[in-house]
Structures are given as C-alpha cells and as structure tokens.
Amino acid sequence: MQRKNSILKTSKNGIAMIMAIAVIVIIATIMALALSLTSQTTKRTTDIYLYEQSALYAKSAVELALLKIAKSSPCSVTSQNYTIDDIYDVNITMKYIYTSPSPCTNADDDYFTIHTDEQNGSVLMDIAITTNVGTEPIRYFRRSIQKL
C-alpha cells in the first residue's frame, strides 16, 4: 500500500501560487515605472521644444525691432508687444545710447549718454518671451546691444 502525502502536494501548489503573485507584482511595478518615465519624458520634450522655439523667436524679434527702428524717426520706438501663433507673448523694451546732444526728444528714451563717437547710436534691447502652453510657464529673456 502506498502512502499519499497530501500535505506535500498542497505546499507545492501554494508555493507556485505565491511565486505567480510575486511575478505579477514585480511586472506591475516595472510597468508603473515605465509609464511614469514616459510621461516625464513627454513633458520634458515639450518644455525643451517650447524653450528652443522661444530662443529662436527672441533672435527674430531683435531683427524685427531693428527693422522698425530703421523705418521710424530716431528714438520713436521704445517698446514692442505682440503675440506669435497665440502661444508666445513677446515684449521688447528699448533704450537708446547716444553722445550728447541726443536726437531723442524725450529724456526717458536715453539709457545713458556716452562720450566716445565709436559707441554713438546704439540701442539696448530687453526681450522677454513667455508661453503658457505647457505644463508650466516658460519664460526666455535676452538682452542685446545693437548698433543703429
């Protein structure tokens, strides 16, 4: 007569069940981490794209401001505000640098007066570009000194 050991069979089935649950928990944890990293990578990619676009728009804003200054009378353009594609808000403030006497009629338009002819006729531009499209606002600042 053969003796059947039912306790041994039960413990093998129990260990298999515990191992299966452990594998499922480990796989679920790995999947949750992968999903979290994917969402963070998407956010970073979007923020980097918006920041790089802002930097390129800042360079273009300087050129546009110089064009408007060249088309107008001296010191008449002191600021510019406009929106690009309903995403980027561009604000440019300008201060002029001239030798004395300055062609600027308003004293507030001059940043300061210089005494060397080599630096005569410059403009100091502060460009601020803001976007609120991503998960958090992105602001890009650029200061530029351009010769007139």
C-alpha positions as protocol buffer text, in pm:
chain_id: "A"
residue {
  index: 1
  type: MET
  ca { x: 0 y: 0 z: 0 }
}
residue {
  index: 2
  type: GLN
  ca { x: 128 y: 333 z: -96 }
}
residue {
  index: 3
  type: ARG
  ca { x: 104 y: 623 z: 134 }
}
residue {
  index: 4
  type: LYS
  ca { x: -26 y: 950 z: -13 }
}
residue {
  index: 5
  type: ASN
  ca { x: 112 y: 1269 z: 125 }
}
residue {
  index: 6
  type: SER
  ca { x: -148 y: 1539 z: 67 }
}
residue {
  index: 7
  type: ILE
  ca { x: 43 y: 1797 z: 272 }
}
residue {
  index: 8
  type: LEU
  ca { x: 332 y: 1787 z: 27 }
}
residue {
  index: 9
  type: LYS
  ca { x: 109 y: 1844 z: -275 }
}
residue {
  index: 10
  type: THR
  ca { x: -66 y: 2136 z: -108 }
}
residue {
  index: 11
  type: SER
  ca { x: 259 y: 2310 z: -23 }
}
residue {
  index: 12
  type: LYS
  ca { x: 386 y: 2278 z: -382 }
}
residue {
  index: 13
  type: ASN
  ca { x: 66 y: 2432 z: -516 }
}
residue {
  index: 14
  type: GLY
  ca { x: 87 y: 2707 z: -253 }
}
residue {
  index: 15
  type: ILE
  ca { x: 446 y: 2795 z: -345 }
}
residue {
  index: 16
  type: ALA
  ca { x: 352 y: 2810 z: -713 }
}
residue {
  index: 17
  type: MET
  ca { x: 69 y: 3049 z: -629 }
}
residue {
  index: 18
  type: ILE
  ca { x: 299 y: 3271 z: -419 }
}
residue {
  index: 19
  type: MET
  ca { x: 559 y: 3275 z: -699 }
}
residue {
  index: 20
  type: ALA
  ca { x: 291 y: 3370 z: -955 }
}
residue {
  index: 21
  type: ILE
  ca { x: 168 y: 3656 z: -735 }
}
residue {
  index: 22
  type: ALA
  ca { x: 527 y: 3776 z: -681 }
}
residue {
  index: 23
  type: VAL
  ca { x: 593 y: 3777 z: -1056 }
}
residue {
  index: 24
  type: ILE
  ca { x: 271 y: 3970 z: -1121 }
}
residue {
  index: 25
  type: VAL
  ca { x: 364 y: 4229 z: -855 }
}
residue {
  index: 26
  type: ILE
  ca { x: 715 y: 4272 z: -1000 }
}
residue {
  index: 27
  type: ILE
  ca { x: 582 y: 4313 z: -1355 }
}
residue {
  index: 28
  type: ALA
  ca { x: 317 y: 4562 z: -1236 }
}
residue {
  index: 29
  type: THR
  ca { x: 586 y: 4767 z: -1060 }
}
residue {
  index: 30
  type: ILE
  ca { x: 804 y: 4774 z: -1371 }
}
residue {
  index: 31
  type: MET
  ca { x: 507 y: 4878 z: -1586 }
}
residue {
  index: 32
  type: ALA
  ca { x: 417 y: 5159 z: -1343 }
}
residue {
  index: 33
  type: LEU
  ca { x: 776 y: 5290 z: -1352 }
}
residue {
  index: 34
  type: ALA
  ca { x: 783 y: 5272 z: -1732 }
}
residue {
  index: 35
  type: LEU
  ca { x: 457 y: 5467 z: -1755 }
}
residue {
  index: 36
  type: SER
  ca { x: 587 y: 5731 z: -1513 }
}
residue {
  index: 37
  type: LEU
  ca { x: 911 y: 5774 z: -1708 }
}
residue {
  index: 38
  type: THR
  ca { x: 721 y: 5801 z: -2035 }
}
residue {
  index: 39
  type: SER
  ca { x: 503 y: 6084 z: -1903 }
}
residue {
  index: 40
  type: GLN
  ca { x: 806 y: 6269 z: -1764 }
}
residue {
  index: 41
  type: THR
  ca { x: 993 y: 6231 z: -2092 }
}
residue {
  index: 42
  type: THR
  ca { x: 696 y: 6369 z: -2285 }
}
residue {
  index: 43
  type: LYS
  ca { x: 676 y: 6672 z: -2053 }
}
residue {
  index: 44
  type: ARG
  ca { x: 1049 y: 6737 z: -2083 }
}
residue {
  index: 45
  type: THR
  ca { x: 1040 y: 6707 z: -2460 }
}
residue {
  index: 46
  type: THR
  ca { x: 756 y: 6957 z: -2483 }
}
residue {
  index: 47
  type: ASP
  ca { x: 930 y: 7202 z: -2248 }
}
residue {
  index: 48
  type: ILE
  ca { x: 1259 y: 7177 z: -2438 }
}
residue {
  index: 49
  type: TYR
  ca { x: 1079 y: 7235 z: -2768 }
}
residue {
  index: 50
  type: LEU
  ca { x: 899 y: 7544 z: -2635 }
}
residue {
  index: 51
  type: TYR
  ca { x: 1222 y: 7682 z: -2485 }
}
residue {
  index: 52
  type: GLU
  ca { x: 1417 y: 7637 z: -2808 }
}
residue {
  index: 53
  type: GLN
  ca { x: 1135 y: 7798 z: -3007 }
}
residue {
  index: 54
  type: SER
  ca { x: 1140 y: 8092 z: -2763 }
}
residue {
  index: 55
  type: ALA
  ca { x: 1515 y: 8135 z: -2815 }
}
residue {
  index: 56
  type: LEU
  ca { x: 1472 y: 8142 z: -3192 }
}
residue {
  index: 57
  type: TYR
  ca { x: 1183 y: 8387 z: -3169 }
}
residue {
  index: 58
  type: ALA
  ca { x: 1398 y: 8613 z: -2949 }
}
residue {
  index: 59
  type: LYS
  ca { x: 1663 y: 8633 z: -3222 }
}
residue {
  index: 60
  type: SER
  ca { x: 1396 y: 8711 z: -3479 }
}
residue {
  index: 61
  type: ALA
  ca { x: 1241 y: 8974 z: -3250 }
}
residue {
  index: 62
  type: VAL
  ca { x: 1574 y: 9161 z: -3238 }
}
residue {
  index: 63
  type: GLU
  ca { x: 1586 y: 9174 z: -3617 }
}
residue {
  index: 64
  type: LEU
  ca { x: 1224 y: 9288 z: -3639 }
}
residue {
  index: 65
  type: ALA
  ca { x: 1284 y: 9561 z: -3380 }
}
residue {
  index: 66
  type: LEU
  ca { x: 1590 y: 9684 z: -3573 }
}
residue {
  index: 67
  type: LEU
  ca { x: 1380 y: 9698 z: -3890 }
}
residue {
  index: 68
  type: LYS
  ca { x: 1110 y: 9905 z: -3717 }
}
residue {
  index: 69
  type: ILE
  ca { x: 1375 y: 10137 z: -3569 }
}
residue {
  index: 70
  type: ALA
  ca { x: 1530 y: 10187 z: -3914 }
}
residue {
  index: 71
  type: LYS
  ca { x: 1190 y: 10276 z: -4064 }
}
residue {
  index: 72
  type: SER
  ca { x: 1099 y: 10533 z: -3797 }
}
residue {
  index: 73
  type: SER
  ca { x: 1241 y: 10858 z: -3667 }
}
residue {
  index: 74
  type: PRO
  ca { x: 1516 y: 10844 z: -3400 }
}
residue {
  index: 75
  type: CYS
  ca { x: 1408 y: 10719 z: -3057 }
}
residue {
  index: 76
  type: SER
  ca { x: 1040 y: 10690 z: -3153 }
}
residue {
  index: 77
  type: VAL
  ca { x: 1022 y: 10313 z: -3099 }
}
residue {
  index: 78
  type: THR
  ca { x: 1063 y: 10240 z: -2728 }
}
residue {
  index: 79
  type: SER
  ca { x: 872 y: 9914 z: -2689 }
}
residue {
  index: 80
  type: GLN
  ca { x: 700 y: 9642 z: -2887 }
}
residue {
  index: 81
  type: ASN
  ca { x: 444 y: 9385 z: -2777 }
}
residue {
  index: 82
  type: TYR
  ca { x: 297 y: 9116 z: -2995 }
}
residue {
  index: 83
  type: THR
  ca { x: 178 y: 8756 z: -2993 }
}
residue {
  index: 84
  type: ILE
  ca { x: 303 y: 8475 z: -3217 }
}
residue {
  index: 85
  type: ASP
  ca { x: 57 y: 8197 z: -3308 }
}
residue {
  index: 86
  type: ASP
  ca { x: -148 y: 8267 z: -2991 }
}
residue {
  index: 87
  type: ILE
  ca { x: 124 y: 8082 z: -2799 }
}
residue {
  index: 88
  type: TYR
  ca { x: 418 y: 8317 z: -2746 }
}
residue {
  index: 89
  type: ASP
  ca { x: 392 y: 8664 z: -2594 }
}
residue {
  index: 90
  type: VAL
  ca { x: 684 y: 8885 z: -2699 }
}
residue {
  index: 91
  type: ASN
  ca { x: 773 y: 9205 z: -2508 }
}
residue {
  index: 92
  type: ILE
  ca { x: 1064 y: 9422 z: -2617 }
}
residue {
  index: 93
  type: THR
  ca { x: 1181 y: 9735 z: -2436 }
}
residue {
  index: 94
  type: MET
  ca { x: 1446 y: 9960 z: -2588 }
}
residue {
  index: 95
  type: LYS
  ca { x: 1679 y: 10225 z: -2451 }
}
residue {
  index: 96
  type: TYR
  ca { x: 1898 y: 10433 z: -2677 }
}
residue {
  index: 97
  type: ILE
  ca { x: 2264 y: 10519 z: -2633 }
}
residue {
  index: 98
  type: TYR
  ca { x: 2390 y: 10840 z: -2795 }
}
residue {
  index: 99
  type: THR
  ca { x: 2654 y: 11103 z: -2745 }
}
residue {
  index: 100
  type: SER
  ca { x: 2542 y: 11442 z: -2624 }
}
residue {
  index: 101
  type: PRO
  ca { x: 2332 y: 11605 z: -2774 }
}
residue {
  index: 102
  type: SER
  ca { x: 2099 y: 11312 z: -2824 }
}
residue {
  index: 103
  type: PRO
  ca { x: 1849 y: 11303 z: -3110 }
}
residue {
  index: 104
  type: CYS
  ca { x: 1592 y: 11167 z: -2863 }
}
residue {
  index: 105
  type: THR
  ca { x: 1331 y: 11426 z: -2774 }
}
residue {
  index: 106
  type: ASN
  ca { x: 1226 y: 11253 z: -2452 }
}
residue {
  index: 107
  type: ALA
  ca { x: 1495 y: 11222 z: -2186 }
}
residue {
  index: 108
  type: ASP
  ca { x: 1347 y: 10892 z: -2066 }
}
residue {
  index: 109
  type: ASP
  ca { x: 1432 y: 10729 z: -2400 }
}
residue {
  index: 110
  type: ASP
  ca { x: 1806 y: 10752 z: -2332 }
}
residue {
  index: 111
  type: TYR
  ca { x: 1964 y: 10474 z: -2133 }
}
residue {
  index: 112
  type: PHE
  ca { x: 2272 y: 10686 z: -2080 }
}
residue {
  index: 113
  type: THR
  ca { x: 2481 y: 10934 z: -2269 }
}
residue {
  index: 114
  type: ILE
  ca { x: 2833 y: 10835 z: -2375 }
}
residue {
  index: 115
  type: HIS
  ca { x: 3134 y: 11040 z: -2473 }
}
residue {
  index: 116
  type: THR
  ca { x: 3301 y: 10829 z: -2743 }
}
residue {
  index: 117
  type: ASP
  ca { x: 3195 y: 10851 z: -3106 }
}
residue {
  index: 118
  type: GLU
  ca { x: 3264 y: 10481 z: -3164 }
}
residue {
  index: 119
  type: GLN
  ca { x: 2969 y: 10383 z: -2945 }
}
residue {
  index: 120
  type: ASN
  ca { x: 2735 y: 10651 z: -3072 }
}
residue {
  index: 121
  type: GLY
  ca { x: 2397 y: 10528 z: -3195 }
}
residue {
  index: 122
  type: SER
  ca { x: 2328 y: 10202 z: -3017 }
}
residue {
  index: 123
  type: VAL
  ca { x: 2017 y: 10051 z: -2869 }
}
residue {
  index: 124
  type: LEU
  ca { x: 1986 y: 9826 z: -2564 }
}
residue {
  index: 125
  type: MET
  ca { x: 1702 y: 9575 z: -2608 }
}
residue {
  index: 126
  type: ASP
  ca { x: 1545 y: 9358 z: -2341 }
}
residue {
  index: 127
  type: ILE
  ca { x: 1343 y: 9077 z: -2497 }
}
residue {
  index: 128
  type: ALA
  ca { x: 1107 y: 8867 z: -2285 }
}
residue {
  index: 129
  type: ILE
  ca { x: 917 y: 8577 z: -2440 }
}
residue {
  index: 130
  type: THR
  ca { x: 652 y: 8396 z: -2237 }
}
residue {
  index: 131
  type: THR
  ca { x: 442 y: 8090 z: -2315 }
}
residue {
  index: 132
  type: ASN
  ca { x: 177 y: 7917 z: -2103 }
}
residue {
  index: 133
  type: VAL
  ca { x: 106 y: 7623 z: -2333 }
}
residue {
  index: 134
  type: GLY
  ca { x: 298 y: 7350 z: -2150 }
}
residue {
  index: 135
  type: THR
  ca { x: 250 y: 7219 z: -1800 }
}
residue {
  index: 136
  type: GLU
  ca { x: 429 y: 7519 z: -1653 }
}
residue {
  index: 137
  type: PRO
  ca { x: 501 y: 7867 z: -1793 }
}
residue {
  index: 138
  type: ILE
  ca { x: 825 y: 7910 z: -1985 }
}
residue {
  index: 139
  type: ARG
  ca { x: 999 y: 8249 z: -1991 }
}
residue {
  index: 140
  type: TYR
  ca { x: 1301 y: 8333 z: -2202 }
}
residue {
  index: 141
  type: PHE
  ca { x: 1497 y: 8657 z: -2157 }
}
residue {
  index: 142
  type: ARG
  ca { x: 1757 y: 8806 z: -2385 }
}
residue {
  index: 143
  type: ARG
  ca { x: 1946 y: 9132 z: -2358 }
}
residue {
  index: 144
  type: SER
  ca { x: 2107 y: 9264 z: -2673 }
}
residue {
  index: 145
  type: ILE
  ca { x: 2306 y: 9574 z: -2767 }
}
residue {
  index: 146
  type: GLN
  ca { x: 2271 y: 9658 z: -3135 }
}
residue {
  index: 147
  type: LYS
  ca { x: 2435 y: 9926 z: -3343 }
}
residue {
  index: 148
  type: LEU
  ca { x: 2199 y: 10164 z: -3525 }
}
